[in-house]
């Protein structure tokens, strides 16, 4: 996100720095709408597993852990924002969040696995 304050304004305007984030959020939102069974207003737990593009040269001894950009917190924020209004009213309802990022296996496309548990 980037913030700027127009001349004469007292509050900043926030904009997304990456245009691809909006497309990615729309993809997550569409998939969630297709699979959503219920909309909740209560607390939820969320688990996110991001499998990101694998570089052409990654040694077999290298860890599957992805230690480059994008940051896992920014990936998680985009995913939670995409699910707001689809699975829950506001992302403040998320009371537990687990997020990991790895390299996708050579035989798989980049993806995210999202598990939402509604607390009762």
N, C-alpha and C positions, 0 to 999 in steps of 0.2 A: 504494500500500500504506500501511496505517496500522499502527502498533505500539502496544500497551499492555501493561502489566505488572499482572496482578491482584494484589491484596493478598496477601502471603505468598509470592509466586512470585519466583524469581530470574531467570527468562528471560521475554522479551516474547512475546506472541502477535501474529502478523502477520495482518491481514485485508485483503481487497481493498476499496478505497474506493468503487469503482464496481461496481454489480451488473450493469451491461450488459457488463462485461468477461467475465464467466463465460459469458454467452450467446454472445458473439462467439467466445470460445475454443472453445466446443462446436461452433459452426458450422465453424470452421477444422478442428477435429479430425475431424468427420464427413466433410468433403470430402477430407481427407488419407487417411482410412481407405478411402474409396471408390476412390482413385487410387493408393494405395501399392503398390509392387511388391515392396519389400524393406525389412527392418528392419536397420539397420546399427549396429555397435558401433565403427566406425572414424571417422576425421575427415571432416567435411562442410563444404562451403561453401554459404552461403545468400544468396540475393538476394531482397529484398522490395520491392515497388512498391505503395504504398498510394494509391488514388484515392479521395479523401474527398468528402463532400457539397459540392456547389458552392453558394455563397450565391446568393440571387436576384439580387442586384446585384453583378456582377463585371465591371468594365470590360474591354473588348477589349484594352486596352493593359496590363492587369494581368498579371503573371506567372502562370503556372500553378502556381508553387511555393506550397505551403500553409504559411503562416507563423503560423498560429494553433494553439491546442490542438486535439487532443492532441499531445503531444511524440512525435517519431519514435522515440526510444529506448523509450518506454513501449509504443508500438504493436509495435515489434520484440520486446520482451520478452514481450508477450502472445502473439504469434504463435509464438515459440520454445517457450514453455511449452505451448501447445496441441499442438505437434508432438512434444513429449517423450513417449516411450512408444509413439508411432505410427511415426515415421520413424527415430528414434534413441533410444538408452537414456537419455541425459542431455544437456542442452543444452551441457554443457561440451565436447562433441565438435565443436561449431561452431568451426572454426578461422579462418573468414573470414566476415564479415557485411557486406552492403551493403544499406542501407535508404533509400528516398526516399519522400516524400509529395507528392502533387500534388492539384489539384482534378480531380474527374471531369469529363469532357467533358459538354456539355449533353445529349447523346443517350445517355449511359451511366449505369448505376447505380453507386453507390460499391462498391468491391471491393478485393481485394488479390491480386496475382500473386506466387506463391511459387515460386522455383526452387531446388531442392536438388541439389547436385552432390556425389556421393560420391567422395572422393579415394582413389585407388588407389596 
